[in-house]
Every structure is written in C-alpha cells, then in structure tokens.
C-alpha cells in the first residue's frame, strides 16, 4: 500500500471498504497456506500483514518499506510485527507485494531483489492496478509508472524467474462505473497532463458497508473465474528449483 493513502484515511483505514475487500480477496487467494512468518514488501502501515496475523495465516510479520522514518516493533493481536527499511535476505516463504511494482521503473528487478534469496517452494502474492487505458489522476498522484494486465504481470513474473500459479482480476463490479468516469478524461487530456489527485476518501458508514457487501458477493461468485476485467490484478506465483 502507499503511505500517501494512509495519510488520507488515517485511523479509518482498517475499516475502509477498499482495504477490507482487498484483504478478504487476498485471504481467499492465499488459500489454506500457513507460514510462520510473512514478508510484506512496501507495506505502509502493514494493514494486510495485520489481517493475516489476525486470521492465523502466520505467527509473525516483517514489513519493509524504504520510506519509513525509522524502524520499530509492534504487537498485533499478541503476535510480532516488525517494521524495517530494508532487508539483506528473504527467509520467509510467503511474500506480499500489494500494489508495489507499479511504483518502480524496474519492476522485474524489484521482484528479483526480494525473491532471489527466497527459499524454494516459497510463494509471492502480487496485486497491481489493472489496464493502462484506465490511467487516471489517481495514478499520477501515487506516482505510478504503469498499470498491468494479467498477461503483462505474468511476463514480469517469468522474467524474474518465478512461475505464475493463479491470476485473476478483482473489483470487477466497479469496473464499468470507474471506466465511465475515467475514459472521458483520457480523451480530453494526455496522460502527462492529468491532474494528480487521489480518488480515495472516507465514505458514509452505510455506503462503506454497501461496498464491502458488494465485493463480498463478487468474491464468492466472479473472483475465482474472472480473467476478463477489474481494477486490480491478483497473481499468486511460486519459486521452484
């Protein structure tokens, strides 16, 4: 996640529909895997690691982000969570990269940096924003380099020496609405001239609950087969000998 988004939502982030829905989809995508420790790359506040700790997927977590002002330790629901600026080696067998690769010019290089030393048999769960034609001021605000399709994300994974295991789109239920808002702006403005402005905001309680419920339905119906459209790409990949 991006620290800029944390600044916008503040202490509301844990209950915000976007992070609740994405966290539930993440949990579904991971399946029944259990690991002693998860590594959360570009973790921000560590919201996704905290969700996995609370759900018993792991017993501890390490969050790494070069933008942290310092390093510290916390306890989440009785479990250790560490926040560090860098790591020398990846010892964890489950790595999260939740909306990270779009922030760097060399996405293959960043992926390799954290997975070359990952143990064989380890897994990486990656999410990235979907479809370049959906580029908006939100991407400009968050300083993204690109958006992806399933095919382009799987190529990055293979170029990094990993094997794609499962790929889907999520937030498909909102895709037509968001496309209708964004595409006219793409017609009127060139990519470089779009105003950098976040689309993330705090919603009224009733609407926040409705959006969570909408994506609960999507997760149970469309998510397991959706290779066509959505606002996010989800890919689970693995490291083999």
Secondary structure, 3 states (H helix, E strand, C coil): CCHHHHHHHHHHHHHCHHHHHHHHHHHHHHCCCCCCEEEEECCCCCHHHHHHHHCCCCCEEEEECCCCCCCEEEEECCEEEEEECCCCCCCCCEEEEECCHHHCCCHHHHHHHHHCCCCCCCEEEEEEEECHHHCCHHHHHCCCCCCECHHHHHHHHHHCCCEEEEEEEECCCCHHHHHHHHHHHHHHCCHHHCCCCCCCCCCCHHHHHHHHHHHHHHHHHCCCCCCCCCCEEEEEEECCC
